[in-house]
Amino acid sequence: MADSPDIIVGIDLGTTNSLVAICDERGPRVLNDADGQALVPSVVRYEDGRTIVGRVAKEQAAEFPTTTISSVKRLMGRSLKDAQNDLAYLSYRVVAGERDTARVAMPRAGREPLLISPEEVSAAVLRRLKEIATAALGREVTRAVVTVPAYFDDAQRQATRIAGRLAGLDVVRIVPEPTAAALAYGIGLGRAAARNQKESAVVVYDLGGGTFDVSVLKLTPGSDESEPFFFQVMATSGDTHLGGDDIDHVLVGLLRRGLGIEDDAELSASMRRRLLSLAEQAKIELSDSDTARVRIEMEQGGEKEVVITRAELETIAAPFIDQTIRSCEAAVRDALGKPLAELRAGPVPAIDAVVLVGGSTRMPLVRRRVAELFGLEPYIALDPDRVVALGAAVQAAVLGGQAKGTLLLDVIPLSLGIETVGGAVAKIIARNTMVPIKATEMFSTSVDGQTSIRLTVFQGEREMAADCRKLGEFHLRGLPPMPAGVPQAEVQFLIDANGVLNVSAVERRSGKRASLQVVPNHGLTQEEVDRIERESLVHAREDMTRHRIVDLIANGKLDLKWVGDALGRVQGELPGDVRASVETAMTNLRELITAAESDWRVVDATALHRAKEALDRASVPVHEVAIAHSLRGTQAPRQ
């Protein structure tokens, strides 16, 4: 990258958080600061001639409320009159500047307030992102693609360019945020459109901390797959005062009532801030769990605990999500000329893809309602907080000439599979398989009474998970306790024409479901793919042997458990020589397993396999007696 003649970064200049990203031969990726953090809070504090930007400014906002500026994006390119509806949501003073433009009045001891333009505040955030990119890439960064909301007018876009110039950045392109989000997935979407030779409609549902907007984009392919494709915003709708923060505020009321505090006025400012922070943490936890336990230190001393369930959260969040659904329906009607219900009833799908953006879209309720509305599983493979920055980086790479053929998926470059007991990988889709593709495998538990199964998805050609690339993991929870090996977990891998992998699992007996979505090849260059393939060949014999031993250990342990349980129930009905033969076979297998678990290299796989077969043969009389014993116990009494 240091030798690249023209580095252009992608920047998501957000209302709440901002990010900077790059797209090279490894694909698009967000750049981290020296502390390994990607998100830079869009918060600036002015103090004694110093400018503090990001996390520190946000964390200390309560101590410096009048000199800390946040959500300044709402004031960009707007007059004081235009911004009136936003002022109630801002903690600092806003006044009229030149030509009635909005200005932040920064208090100064003994002097008139200093008037600061929103462009200057945004420039401080952009300057911080520029510093992060320069440090990460080892070269001065001076050019950027910057994203803006779809509803930004010319004045607001021009204000964004000015902020870039003040930060020392040449803003080479302004890209609407929904277009950037679609671009993050867009190479695959563009290939699918070119392949089908038709225009496609893509919906971007963006639910952030403070705002919601939905956009319907038209994707127009080139004449063939090698030519560019274009996104055009056809319609947009939303609410600039609807987001995750609103849900947090209602959740505070739930916590307050759980503490036995009836009136909101009884809360001090300090307790309100603490409850708001705890509400946000609980909301995040409930995206993965059914319950969240919130421990609260009371101002009068002591600690109380309030338990919130996902069902309670979804009840209070439902009115807000209903409002977003109505906006979606309005945007689709404006873009396509018909109600969504009528379009869904037609023979040809009117909407080809739905992309989720914004941290609040992690809520299961949001994902469920959006899927039900459009009849499509939304794209969630990319981090919703980062997807806009990643798309901006893709556009930057196109402008800089680096995005030639990157990220295109006609075949799966590396095998995909699930980690099994012992750290092996069960391959479900082999490399070089054409997409789209669907494959299904059955798995079970290895421990009695398991109520959840962790499913970890890996990419690579080696046999052990430690030698492959982890793509993600999810849990199949809420299973009824059953003996090991009894649950039937059906795992399905589905890769669509855009190269997005959807992994789903269902336990057949209980009906419990879970899912995960990833983009399989993000972050890998062709050189890295070639290296992984070479290593798989070099280590093939060793890897296969290790995988075989790991599987034999897992299956052997189940055999020992099942035979041991059966022997314990019926040993009094077995001849002595049969019992002795079974116990000897069990001892031999157990010793080999113990040795193999200590070091798999010291045990011959064939010997382990033969020991397992010996136990299978020796235990046949045990199982016969156990079955007969069970049948006698279930026979109905004679009348």
Secondary structure, 3 states (H helix, E strand, C coil): CCCCCCCCEEEECCCCEEEEEEEECCEEEECCCCCCCCCEECEEEEECCEEEECHHHHHCCCCCCCCEEECHHHHCCCECCCCHHHHCCCCCCEEECHHHEEEEEEEECCEEEEEECHHHHHHHHHHHHHHHHHHHHCCCCCEEEEEECCCCCHHHHHHHHHHHHHCCCEEEEEEEHHHHHHHHHHHHHHHHHHHHCCCEEEEEEEECCCCEEEEEEEEECCCCCCCCCEEEEEEEEEECCCCHHHHHHHHHHHHHHHCCCCCHHHCCHHHHHHHHHHHHHHHHHCCCCCEEEEEEECCCCCEEEEEEEHHHHHHHHHHHHHHHHHHHHHHHHHHHCCCHHHHHCCCCCCCCEEEEECHHHHCHHHHHHHHHHHCCCCECCCCCCCHHHHHHHHHHHHHHCCCCCCCCCCECCCCEEEECCCCEEEEEECCCCECCEEEEEEECCCCCCCCEEEEEEEECCCCEHHHCEEEEEEEEECCCCCCCCCCCEEEEEEECCCCCEEEEEEECCCCCEEEEEECCCCCCCHHHHHHHHHHHHHCHHHHHHHHHHHHHHHHHHHHHHHHHHHHHHHHHHCCHHHHHHHHHHHHHHHHHHHHHHHCHHHCCHHHHHHHHHHHHHHCHHHHHHHHHHHHHHHCCCCC
